[in-house]
Amino acid sequence: MMKNKGIVALSVVILSGGIILEISIALALITFFLLQSGFGARFSFEALITAQSGVNDALMKIVRNKDFQTGGIPYILTIDSRHQAEITVCRESKTVNTSCDTPNFGKTEITSRGKTFNKNRVVRSYVNINQTTGEIQAEFTEEIAL
């Protein structure tokens, strides 16, 4: 009789320990996913702001030099260690499949991809540049879905 009491007690301890461990893992996963969704929205917004900053930087470069273009090769704008923008300026062309692959006479296309951690957002802007006066007229700016 006494030998069976130890076996029953061991079974109860192992079973209750397993249940407690399972509940702990479930709570840790729920907490992790809740934190990720909140940070994901924040980082996505920061990536959008970074992309818009890239468009503004390209506009400043065009104001200083009306013939500025990157020819389909992006340049990098590093804001800080977490925020970076890849900016491509296509003069008299636009992007359909690859950078600057389609003629677009009279317009300059600025494409900026903002990156924050693992989140990316893309903003594209079209501007008209008067070659005589250097005046820049923004046509429109849009966010491009990835």
MARPA-840263 format. One record per residue: x, y, z of N, C-alpha, C in turn; residue number from 1. Coordinates in nm, 3 decimals. Example, Ala and Ser with C-alpha at 12.3 -4.5 7.8 and 13.67 -1.06 7.14 Angstrom:
+---------+---------+---------+---------+---------+---------+---------+---------+---------+-----+
!     nxx !     nyy !     nzz !    caxx !    cayy !    cazz !     cxx !     cyy !     czz !  nr !
+---------+---------+---------+---------+---------+---------+---------+---------+---------+-----+
!   1.319 !  -0.569 !   0.780 !   1.230 !  -0.450 !   0.780 !   1.320 !  -0.330 !   0.780 !   1 !
!   1.285 !  -0.225 !   0.708 !   1.367 !  -0.106 !   0.714 !   1.290 !   0.003 !   0.787 !   2 !
+---------+---------+---------+---------+---------+---------+---------+---------+---------+-----+
//
This chain:
+---------+---------+---------+---------+---------+---------+---------+---------+---------+-----+
!     nxx !     nyy !     nzz !    caxx !    cayy !    cazz !     cxx !     cyy !     czz !  nr !
+---------+---------+---------+---------+---------+---------+---------+---------+---------+-----+
!   0.080 !  -0.120 !   0.000 !   0.000 !   0.000 !   0.000 !   0.085 !   0.127 !   0.000 !   1 !
!   0.188 !   0.131 !   0.080 !   0.272 !   0.250 !   0.091 !   0.348 !   0.276 !  -0.038 !   2 !
!   0.380 !   0.172 !  -0.115 !   0.457 !   0.189 !  -0.238 !   0.375 !   0.263 !  -0.343 !   3 !
!   0.245 !   0.245 !  -0.346 !   0.159 !   0.309 !  -0.449 !   0.140 !   0.458 !  -0.421 !   4 !
!   0.150 !   0.502 !  -0.297 !   0.132 !   0.643 !  -0.266 !   0.240 !   0.729 !  -0.331 !   5 !
!   0.361 !   0.684 !  -0.338 !   0.470 !   0.759 !  -0.400 !   0.451 !   0.771 !  -0.551 !   6 !
!   0.403 !   0.667 !  -0.614 !   0.381 !   0.669 !  -0.758 !   0.269 !   0.767 !  -0.792 !   7 !
!   0.164 !   0.769 !  -0.715 !   0.053 !   0.861 !  -0.739 !   0.099 !   1.004 !  -0.718 !   8 !
!   0.176 !   1.031 !  -0.613 !   0.225 !   1.166 !  -0.586 !   0.317 !   1.214 !  -0.698 !   9 !
!   0.403 !   1.128 !  -0.749 !   0.492 !   1.163 !  -0.860 !   0.412 !   1.198 !  -0.985 !  10 !
!   0.308 !   1.122 !  -1.015 !   0.223 !   1.149 !  -1.131 !   0.154 !   1.284 !  -1.119 !  11 !
!   0.103 !   1.316 !  -0.998 !   0.035 !   1.443 !  -0.976 !   0.133 !   1.560 !  -0.992 !  12 !
!   0.253 !   1.548 !  -0.940 !   0.353 !   1.654 !  -0.950 !   0.394 !   1.676 !  -1.096 !  13 !
!   0.418 !   1.570 !  -1.170 !   0.457 !   1.583 !  -1.310 !   0.343 !   1.644 !  -1.393 !  14 !
!   0.220 !   1.600 !  -1.370 !   0.105 !   1.652 !  -1.443 !   0.082 !   1.800 !  -1.411 !  15 !
!   0.085 !   1.838 !  -1.285 !   0.063 !   1.979 !  -1.250 !   0.179 !   2.066 !  -1.299 !  16 !
!   0.301 !   2.018 !  -1.295 !   0.416 !   2.092 !  -1.347 !   0.404 !   2.115 !  -1.498 !  17 !
!   0.356 !   2.014 !  -1.569 !   0.336 !   2.028 !  -1.714 !   0.230 !   2.131 !  -1.747 !  18 !
!   0.123 !   2.133 !  -1.670 !   0.015 !   2.231 !  -1.692 !   0.066 !   2.372 !  -1.664 !  19 !
!   0.140 !   2.391 !  -1.557 !   0.195 !   2.523 !  -1.524 !   0.293 !   2.568 !  -1.632 !  20 !
!   0.376 !   2.478 !  -1.682 !   0.471 !   2.511 !  -1.788 !   0.398 !   2.550 !  -1.917 !  21 !
!   0.293 !   2.480 !  -1.951 !   0.215 !   2.510 !  -2.072 !   0.148 !   2.648 !  -2.063 !  22 !
!   0.093 !   2.679 !  -1.946 !   0.031 !   2.810 !  -1.926 !   0.136 !   2.921 !  -1.935 !  23 !
!   0.253 !   2.899 !  -1.879 !   0.360 !   2.999 !  -1.883 !   0.405 !   3.026 !  -2.027 !  24 !
!   0.421 !   2.921 !  -2.106 !   0.462 !   2.938 !  -2.246 !   0.354 !   3.012 !  -2.325 !  25 !
!   0.227 !   2.978 !  -2.301 !   0.117 !   3.046 !  -2.372 !   0.114 !   3.195 !  -2.337 !  26 !
!   0.131 !   3.230 !  -2.211 !   0.133 !   3.371 !  -2.171 !   0.253 !   3.445 !  -2.232 !  27 !
!   0.369 !   3.380 !  -2.238 !   0.486 !   3.443 !  -2.298 !   0.464 !   3.470 !  -2.446 !  28 !
!   0.404 !   3.376 !  -2.518 !   0.377 !   3.395 !  -2.660 !   0.274 !   3.506 !  -2.684 !  29 !
!   0.170 !   3.510 !  -2.603 !   0.069 !   3.614 !  -2.617 !   0.131 !   3.752 !  -2.593 !  30 !
!   0.214 !   3.763 !  -2.491 !   0.281 !   3.890 !  -2.462 !   0.373 !   3.931 !  -2.577 !  31 !
!   0.448 !   3.835 !  -2.630 !   0.539 !   3.862 !  -2.741 !   0.463 !   3.915 !  -2.862 !  32 !
!   0.354 !   3.851 !  -2.901 !   0.280 !   3.893 !  -3.020 !   0.210 !   4.028 !  -2.999 !  33 !
!   0.164 !   4.055 !  -2.878 !   0.104 !   4.186 !  -2.851 !   0.208 !   4.297 !  -2.862 !  34 !
!   0.327 !   4.274 !  -2.810 !   0.433 !   4.374 !  -2.820 !   0.478 !   4.392 !  -2.965 !  35 !
!   0.489 !   4.283 !  -3.040 !   0.530 !   4.291 !  -3.180 !   0.431 !   4.372 !  -3.262 !  36 !
!   0.302 !   4.354 !  -3.241 !   0.204 !   4.426 !  -3.322 !   0.211 !   4.576 !  -3.292 !  37 !
!   0.232 !   4.615 !  -3.169 !   0.244 !   4.756 !  -3.135 !   0.370 !   4.818 !  -3.193 !  38 !
!   0.483 !   4.749 !  -3.179 !   0.608 !   4.799 !  -3.234 !   0.605 !   4.796 !  -3.387 !  39 !
!   0.539 !   4.697 !  -3.445 !   0.531 !   4.688 !  -3.590 !   0.463 !   4.808 !  -3.650 !  40 !
!   0.354 !   4.853 !  -3.591 !   0.284 !   4.971 !  -3.641 !   0.371 !   5.095 !  -3.626 !  41 !
!   0.440 !   5.105 !  -3.515 !   0.527 !   5.221 !  -3.492 !   0.642 !   5.223 !  -3.592 !  42 !
!   0.708 !   5.108 !  -3.611 !   0.821 !   5.103 !  -3.704 !   0.776 !   5.126 !  -3.848 !  43 !
!   0.658 !   5.080 !  -3.883 !   0.605 !   5.104 !  -4.017 !   0.583 !   5.253 !  -4.040 !  44 !
!   0.528 !   5.322 !  -3.940 !   0.508 !   5.466 !  -3.951 !   0.642 !   5.539 !  -3.961 !  45 !
!   0.740 !   5.496 !  -3.882 !   0.872 !   5.557 !  -3.888 !   0.936 !   5.535 !  -4.024 !  46 !
!   0.913 !   5.419 !  -4.086 !   0.967 !   5.393 !  -4.220 !   0.902 !   5.485 !  -4.322 !  47 !
!   0.773 !   5.514 !  -4.307 !   0.705 !   5.607 !  -4.397 !   0.762 !   5.747 !  -4.384 !  48 !
!   0.783 !   5.793 !  -4.262 !   0.841 !   5.925 !  -4.239 !   0.984 !   5.931 !  -4.295 !  49 !
!   1.058 !   5.823 !  -4.282 !   1.194 !   5.817 !  -4.337 !   1.190 !   5.827 !  -4.489 !  50 !
!   1.095 !   5.758 !  -4.553 !   1.081 !   5.766 !  -4.699 !   1.046 !   5.908 !  -4.743 !  51 !
!   0.957 !   5.972 !  -4.669 !   0.922 !   6.111 !  -4.702 !   1.043 !   6.203 !  -4.685 !  52 !
!   1.125 !   6.176 !  -4.586 !   1.248 !   6.255 !  -4.567 !   1.343 !   6.236 !  -4.686 !  53 !
!   1.346 !   6.115 !  -4.741 !   1.428 !   6.089 !  -4.858 !   1.382 !   6.169 !  -4.979 !  54 !
!   1.250 !   6.180 !  -4.999 !   1.196 !   6.262 !  -5.108 !   1.235 !   6.408 !  -5.087 !  55 !
!   1.223 !   6.457 !  -4.965 !   1.260 !   6.596 !  -4.935 !   1.408 !   6.621 !  -4.960 !  56 !
!   1.493 !   6.523 !  -4.925 !   1.636 !   6.538 !  -4.949 !   1.664 !   6.546 !  -5.099 !  57 !
!   1.599 !   6.462 !  -5.178 !   1.619 !   6.465 !  -5.323 !   1.570 !   6.598 !  -5.381 !  58 !
!   1.460 !   6.650 !  -5.330 !   1.411 !   6.780 !  -5.378 !   1.513 !   6.891 !  -5.349 !  59 !
!   1.575 !   6.886 !  -5.232 !   1.679 !   6.986 !  -5.200 !   1.797 !   6.974 !  -5.295 !  60 !
!   1.835 !   6.851 !  -5.330 !   1.947 !   6.832 !  -5.423 !   1.909 !   6.884 !  -5.562 !  61 !
!   1.783 !   6.866 !  -5.602 !   1.738 !   6.915 !  -5.732 !   1.732 !   7.068 !  -5.732 !  62 !
!   1.690 !   7.128 !  -5.622 !   1.687 !   7.274 !  -5.613 !   1.828 !   7.330 !  -5.629 !  63 !
!   1.927 !   7.265 !  -5.571 !   2.065 !   7.312 !  -5.580 !   2.127 !   7.287 !  -5.718 !  64 !
!   2.080 !   7.178 !  -5.784 !   2.133 !   7.141 !  -5.916 !   2.018 !   7.086 !  -5.998 !  65 !
!   1.964 !   7.165 !  -6.090 !   1.845 !   7.124 !  -6.165 !   1.870 !   7.003 !  -6.253 !  66 !
!   1.996 !   6.968 !  -6.280 !   2.028 !   6.851 !  -6.361 !   2.060 !   6.727 !  -6.277 !  67 !
!   2.034 !   6.733 !  -6.147 !   2.066 !   6.620 !  -6.057 !   1.982 !   6.498 !  -6.094 !  68 !
!   2.048 !   6.384 !  -6.100 !   1.981 !   6.255 !  -6.118 !   2.074 !   6.145 !  -6.072 !  69 !
!   2.016 !   6.030 !  -6.041 !   2.099 !   5.917 !  -5.998 !   2.110 !   5.812 !  -6.107 !  70 !
!   2.032 !   5.826 !  -6.213 !   2.042 !   5.732 !  -6.325 !   2.003 !   5.590 !  -6.289 !  71 !
!   1.909 !   5.573 !  -6.200 !   1.862 !   5.440 !  -6.162 !   1.940 !   5.375 !  -6.050 !  72 !
!   2.048 !   5.438 !  -6.009 !   2.129 !   5.384 !  -5.898 !   2.096 !   5.464 !  -5.773 !  73 !
!   2.042 !   5.400 !  -5.670 !   2.001 !   5.477 !  -5.552 !   2.119 !   5.527 !  -5.470 !  74 !
!   2.097 !   5.640 !  -5.407 !   2.193 !   5.686 !  -5.306 !   2.126 !   5.669 !  -5.170 !  75 !
!   2.207 !   5.659 !  -5.066 !   2.159 !   5.628 !  -4.932 !   2.160 !   5.754 !  -4.846 !  76 !
!   2.049 !   5.778 !  -4.779 !   2.040 !   5.885 !  -4.679 !   2.025 !   5.816 !  -4.544 !  77 !
!   2.127 !   5.829 !  -4.458 !   2.122 !   5.768 !  -4.326 !   2.085 !   5.877 !  -4.226 !  78 !
!   1.971 !   5.859 !  -4.162 !   1.925 !   5.957 !  -4.064 !   1.986 !   5.928 !  -3.928 !  79 !
!   1.979 !   5.804 !  -3.886 !   2.048 !   5.758 !  -3.766 !   2.070 !   5.608 !  -3.782 !  80 !
!   2.109 !   5.540 !  -3.676 !   2.143 !   5.398 !  -3.688 !   2.023 !   5.311 !  -3.721 !  81 !
!   1.900 !   5.359 !  -3.698 !   1.780 !   5.279 !  -3.724 !   1.706 !   5.321 !  -3.850 !  82 !
!   1.729 !   5.441 !  -3.900 !   1.649 !   5.495 !  -4.011 !   1.738 !   5.524 !  -4.132 !  83 !
!   1.697 !   5.466 !  -4.245 !   1.776 !   5.482 !  -4.367 !   1.682 !   5.489 !  -4.487 !  84 !
!   1.715 !   5.571 !  -4.584 !   1.634 !   5.584 !  -4.705 !   1.722 !   5.560 !  -4.827 !  85 !
!   1.669 !   5.483 !  -4.922 !   1.733 !   5.464 !  -5.052 !   1.656 !   5.548 !  -5.152 !  86 !
!   1.724 !   5.645 !  -5.214 !   1.656 !   5.740 !  -5.302 !   1.708 !   5.725 !  -5.444 !  87 !
!   1.613 !   5.717 !  -5.538 !   1.647 !   5.712 !  -5.680 !   1.580 !   5.830 !  -5.748 !  88 !
!   1.656 !   5.905 !  -5.826 !   1.602 !   6.019 !  -5.901 !   1.617 !   5.987 !  -6.049 !  89 !
!   1.503 !   5.976 !  -6.118 !   1.500 !   5.945 !  -6.260 !   1.456 !   6.070 !  -6.336 !  90 !
!   1.546 !   6.127 !  -6.412 !   1.514 !   6.247 !  -6.489 !   1.468 !   6.207 !  -6.628 !  91 !
!   1.352 !   6.258 !  -6.670 !   1.294 !   6.229 !  -6.801 !   1.262 !   6.080 !  -6.819 !  92 !
!   1.247 !   6.007 !  -6.708 !   1.209 !   5.866 !  -6.716 !   1.135 !   5.830 !  -6.589 !  93 !
!   1.071 !   5.712 !  -6.592 !   0.998 !   5.666 !  -6.474 !   1.021 !   5.517 !  -6.455 !  94 !
!   0.977 !   5.466 !  -6.342 !   0.997 !   5.326 !  -6.308 !   0.869 !   5.248 !  -6.337 !  95 !
!   0.883 !   5.143 !  -6.418 !   0.771 !   5.052 !  -6.441 !   0.809 !   4.916 !  -6.384 !  96 !
!   0.914 !   4.854 !  -6.438 !   0.961 !   4.726 !  -6.386 !   1.089 !   4.743 !  -6.305 !  97 !
!   1.183 !   4.817 !  -6.360 !   1.308 !   4.845 !  -6.289 !   1.326 !   4.996 !  -6.286 !  98 !
!   1.424 !   5.044 !  -6.213 !   1.445 !   5.188 !  -6.197 !   1.472 !   5.255 !  -6.331 !  99 !
!   1.398 !   5.361 !  -6.356 !   1.420 !   5.450 !  -6.472 !   1.417 !   5.376 !  -6.606 ! 100 !
!   1.323 !   5.285 !  -6.625 !   1.322 !   5.203 !  -6.746 !   1.227 !   5.251 !  -6.856 ! 101 !
!   1.144 !   5.351 !  -6.830 !   1.045 !   5.397 !  -6.927 !   1.057 !   5.548 !  -6.946 ! 102 !
!   1.061 !   5.596 !  -7.071 !   1.068 !   5.741 !  -7.093 !   0.946 !   5.813 !  -7.034 ! 103 !
!   0.971 !   5.929 !  -6.977 !   0.866 !   6.011 !  -6.917 !   0.909 !   6.156 !  -6.936 ! 104 !
!   0.895 !   6.205 !  -7.058 !   0.953 !   6.334 !  -7.096 !   0.894 !   6.449 !  -7.017 ! 105 !
!   0.982 !   6.536 !  -6.972 !   0.942 !   6.656 !  -6.902 !   0.919 !   6.638 !  -6.753 ! 106 !
!   0.935 !   6.519 !  -6.702 !   0.909 !   6.494 !  -6.560 !   1.030 !   6.427 !  -6.496 ! 107 !
!   1.043 !   6.449 !  -6.367 !   1.145 !   6.382 !  -6.288 !   1.075 !   6.301 !  -6.181 ! 108 !
!   1.115 !   6.175 !  -6.170 !   1.055 !   6.085 !  -6.070 !   1.154 !   6.066 !  -5.955 ! 109 !
!   1.103 !   6.081 !  -5.833 !   1.182 !   6.056 !  -5.713 !   1.118 !   5.940 !  -5.639 ! 110 !
!   1.196 !   5.834 !  -5.619 !   1.147 !   5.719 !  -5.545 !   1.234 !   5.701 !  -5.421 ! 111 !
!   1.169 !   5.691 !  -5.305 !   1.241 !   5.677 !  -5.179 !   1.185 !   5.559 !  -5.100 ! 112 !
!   1.274 !   5.469 !  -5.062 !   1.235 !   5.353 !  -4.980 !   1.290 !   5.375 !  -4.839 ! 113 !
!   1.199 !   5.397 !  -4.744 !   1.238 !   5.416 !  -4.605 !   1.247 !   5.283 !  -4.533 ! 114 !
!   1.352 !   5.265 !  -4.456 !   1.373 !   5.140 !  -4.382 !   1.392 !   5.169 !  -4.234 ! 115 !
!   1.317 !   5.097 !  -4.152 !   1.334 !   5.101 !  -4.008 !   1.323 !   4.958 !  -3.958 ! 116 !
!   1.431 !   4.905 !  -3.906 !   1.440 !   4.765 !  -3.866 !   1.396 !   4.677 !  -3.982 ! 117 !
!   1.288 !   4.600 !  -3.968 !   1.245 !   4.511 !  -4.075 !   1.124 !   4.567 !  -4.151 ! 118 !
!   1.093 !   4.693 !  -4.133 !   0.978 !   4.755 !  -4.202 !   1.028 !   4.845 !  -4.314 ! 119 !
!   0.960 !   4.837 !  -4.430 !   0.992 !   4.917 !  -4.548 !   0.867 !   4.987 !  -4.597 ! 120 !
!   0.880 !   5.113 !  -4.636 !   0.772 !   5.188 !  -4.701 !   0.833 !   5.265 !  -4.817 ! 121 !
!   0.757 !   5.280 !  -4.926 !   0.806 !   5.348 !  -5.045 !   0.716 !   5.466 !  -5.077 ! 122 !
!   0.779 !   5.581 !  -5.106 !   0.708 !   5.702 !  -5.147 !   0.765 !   5.744 !  -5.282 ! 123 !
!   0.677 !   5.777 !  -5.375 !   0.719 !   5.822 !  -5.508 !   0.659 !   5.958 !  -5.536 ! 124 !
!   0.742 !   6.047 !  -5.589 !   0.699 !   6.183 !  -5.618 !   0.739 !   6.218 !  -5.761 ! 125 !
!   0.652 !   6.292 !  -5.830 !   0.681 !   6.341 !  -5.964 !   0.687 !   6.493 !  -5.960 ! 126 !
!   0.789 !   6.549 !  -6.022 !   0.805 !   6.694 !  -6.026 !   0.836 !   6.736 !  -6.169 ! 127 !
!   0.798 !   6.858 !  -6.202 !   0.833 !   6.921 !  -6.329 !   0.943 !   7.023 !  -6.301 ! 128 !
!   1.046 !   7.023 !  -6.383 !   1.158 !   7.115 !  -6.366 !   1.168 !   7.200 !  -6.493 ! 129 !
!   1.155 !   7.331 !  -6.477 !   1.172 !   7.423 !  -6.588 !   1.322 !   7.437 !  -6.614 ! 130 !
!   1.367 !   7.392 !  -6.730 !   1.510 !   7.390 !  -6.760 !   1.569 !   7.531 !  -6.777 ! 131 !
!   1.485 !   7.627 !  -6.807 !   1.534 !   7.764 !  -6.825 !   1.552 !   7.834 !  -6.691 ! 132 !
!   1.448 !   7.830 !  -6.609 !   1.451 !   7.904 !  -6.482 !   1.493 !   7.817 !  -6.364 ! 133 !
!   1.481 !   7.685 !  -6.378 !   1.512 !   7.595 !  -6.267 !   1.398 !   7.581 !  -6.168 ! 134 !
!   1.282 !   7.639 !  -6.202 !   1.166 !   7.631 !  -6.113 !   1.117 !   7.486 !  -6.105 ! 135 !
!   1.084 !   7.443 !  -5.985 !   1.035 !   7.307 !  -5.962 !   0.889 !   7.313 !  -5.920 ! 136 !
!   0.807 !   7.235 !  -5.988 !   0.665 !   7.225 !  -5.953 !   0.636 !   7.080 !  -5.919 ! 137 !
!   0.594 !   7.057 !  -5.795 !   0.557 !   6.922 !  -5.753 !   0.425 !   6.885 !  -5.818 ! 138 !
!   0.424 !   6.771 !  -5.886 !   0.303 !   6.725 !  -5.950 !   0.217 !   6.646 !  -5.852 ! 139 !
!   0.272 !   6.536 !  -5.800 !   0.203 !   6.462 !  -5.694 !   0.300 !   6.368 !  -5.625 ! 140 !
!   0.262 !   6.330 !  -5.505 !   0.340 !   6.236 !  -5.425 !   0.244 !   6.128 !  -5.378 ! 141 !
!   0.291 !   6.002 !  -5.385 !   0.206 !   5.890 !  -5.345 !   0.290 !   5.783 !  -5.275 ! 142 !
!   0.223 !   5.706 !  -5.193 !   0.289 !   5.591 !  -5.133 !   0.265 !   5.471 !  -5.223 ! 143 !
!   0.369 !   5.394 !  -5.246 !   0.362 !   5.277 !  -5.331 !   0.351 !   5.153 !  -5.243 ! 144 !
!   0.253 !   5.069 !  -5.275 !   0.235 !   4.946 !  -5.199 !   0.348 !   4.849 !  -5.233 ! 145 !
!   0.398 !   4.782 !  -5.131 !   0.503 !   4.682 !  -5.153 !   0.443 !   4.546 !  -5.174 ! 146 !
+---------+---------+---------+---------+---------+---------+---------+---------+---------+-----+
//
